[in-house]
Amino acid sequence: MTFSIAALCPRTGQIGIAATTAAQSVGKLACHALPGVGAFASQARLNPYLAYDGLRLLQRGATAEVALARVLASDPEQQERQAGVIDRHGNIAAFTGAENIPWAGHVAGRLFVTQGNRLAGPQVLQSVVESMQGSEHLELAERLVLALRAGADAGGDVEGERSINVMVFADEEYPLCDIRIDDHDEPLIELERLFALYREEILPVVLGLPKRTEIAEPR
């Protein structure tokens, strides 16, 4: 019901995740990331604790592969799950359970992994891969927007797209970009509109926000 991308920018070290689905509110339960830690997509028959627990394992030093294996081992219904993970070092792991709605699968690229289920076919993820590979010169948020468009144009979710999330972290605890469209007839078009607005009006504000190096944590 979803296709997603978890990625690390090779130039800036930014961590990002993006997803779109025919259901509402994909960003609330499927997309998870922490700055300096990693990104975790948990989808298909949802179990958000895969991502919550997986990110905690990454924080404690586990690699993406180890974290994903450990959280799946604790899930008795893992064959209904799908997940994609990237850690802060660029290690990648993904899983597509045997009971996912076809077409379902995942593909790893250079510092990103994309996964999806109930897709029009493998060409959806292949289009995502080609978009990500051809856009490394761009900022990560823009790459994710373009990759979602590429996947949707290749057929996307067989029931169409209804919600979208694009979330990117740089060095701060707050996101550099977090665009969420929870319910829309044309979410890709709305994403492109909101991304243009974000880049022109919101990004300069975010870049001017206080930095952790300037703000001491309370004792």
N, C-alpha and C positions, 0 to 999 in steps of 0.2 A: 504493500500500500504506500510505500515511501521509497524515494531514493535520496541519498545523503552523501556528503563529502566531509572527511576530517583531514585537515591539512596543516602543514608547517611551512612558513615562507623561508626559502633558503637564503634570502638576502637579509631579512629583518628579524627572523626568529619569531615572528608573530604566529599565534596559534588560532586556527579558525575551524568553524563547523557550519555546515549549511544543509538544509533539507527542504523537501517539498512533498506534499501528499494530497490525496483526495479528501482526507479527513480534516477536521478543524484543529487549529492550535498545535501544529507540529513542533513549534519551538518550546512549548512548555514541558513536554515529557520525552521527546526524542533527542534533543540537542543539548549537549553538556560540554563545558570546557572550563578550565582554570588556567590563569596566566602562569607561565613558567612550569606548568605541570603537563597538560595535554588536552586532547579533545576526545570525546566518546559519544558515538551515535548508538542509541539503543532503540530498536524499531521492530517491525512485524507485530506479533502479539506482545504488547509492551510489558517490559519489566524495568522501570526506571532505576531500580536498585542495582542493576548491572552497571549502570553508569556511575551512580553515587559511590558504590563500593569500589568500582574500578578506578575512579579518580583518586580515592583515598589511598589505594595501593600504589598508584603512580607517585603520589606525594611522598610515600615512604620509600621510594626508590625502585619499585618493581618496573620492569620493562613493559611495553604494551602487550607483548605476547604472554608474559607471565600473568599480568593483571587480568587479561581476558580469559585465560585458561582457568584461573582461580575463581572468578565470579561465575563462569559457566558451570563449573563443577558443583557449585552450591545450588544450582537451579534445576529442579527435577523436570521442568518443561522446556529445557534448552533447545529442543528440536523445533520449537515454535518461535524461537528468537532469531534476530539478526543484529549484528553489531559490527562497528568499525572503530578502531582506536589508533591514535598516534600519540606518542609521548614527546617530551620536550627535546629528546635527542634525535627524533626523526624515525624511531622504531615504529613499525606498523604491524597491526594484527587485525584480522577480520574473521567473522563466522557467519555462515548461513545455514540455519537448521534445515533438516530434511523435510519438515512439515510447513515450510514457508509457501505462500501462494505463488505459483509460477507466473511469469518467469522470475526467478530469483537468483542472485549471485553477487559476487564482489570482485573487484579488480584493484590491485595496488599499482601505484605509479611512483614517481620520484617525490618523496616526502608528502604523499597523500594516498588515501584509500577511499574508494567509492563503493557503495553497496545499495542494493535495491530489491524490492519484491513487488509482485503484481505489476510487473513492467511489460511494456510492449515487446520486449526482447532484449538480447544482449547488446544490441546497437545503442541502447540508451546509455549504458555505462561506458561503452566505447566512445561515444560522443563526449561524455564528461571527461574521460581520460585525455582525448585529443585536445579539448579546450584547455584543460589544466596544463598540459605539456606545452602548449603553444603560447602561454600567457605568463611565464615566469618573470617577465620584465615588468609586469603590472603589480599594483598593491594587492594583497591577499583578498581583501573584501571584494574588489572588482573581479578578481579571478573567480571567486565563488559565485558571484552574480552571473557571470558569463557561462560558467559551467552548468548552473541550474537551467539556464535558457537552452543551452545546447542539448541537455538531456531531455528536456520537455519537447523540444523541436524534433527529437528523434523518436518520439512516441510517449515518453514518460510513463506515468501511472496510467493503466488502461482505463481507469475511471476519471482521468483528468487530474488537475491540480486545484486544490482549494486553499491551502495554507502554506506559508513559507517562513523560514527563519535563516538569516545570515548573521553570524556572530563571530567577532574577531577580537582577540586580546593582544595587546602589546606588552609593555612592562608593568602597567598599573593593574590594580585589583578590579577596577571598573573596565567595562569593555570599550575598546576603540570604536567598535561598530556593533550595533545590535538592532537589526531591522526585523520586526515580527509582523506578519500579516496573518491574522488568525482565521479569517473567513472572507473570501473574495471571489467573485465570478471570474476574474482575470488576474490571478495573483502575480503572474510573471510580469505583466504590464505594470501592475501597481508596484512591484519590487523595483523595476527599472526607474519608475518615477520617483520613488522614495530614495533610491540610491543616489540619483542626481541631486536631490534636495539635501541629502546627508552630506555629500561631498562638498557642496557649495556653502551650506549654512551651518551644519551641525558639526562636522569634523573640525573646523577651526575653533569652535567652542570647546570641544573635547580636548584638543591639543593644548588649550590654555588652562585646563583645570589643574588644581594642585596635584603635585607629584608626591609619592610616598617619601621620597628623599627630602621633601620640604616640610612634611607633616609628621611629627613624632607621634607614635602610638601612645595612648594613655597608659599610665602605670597604676 
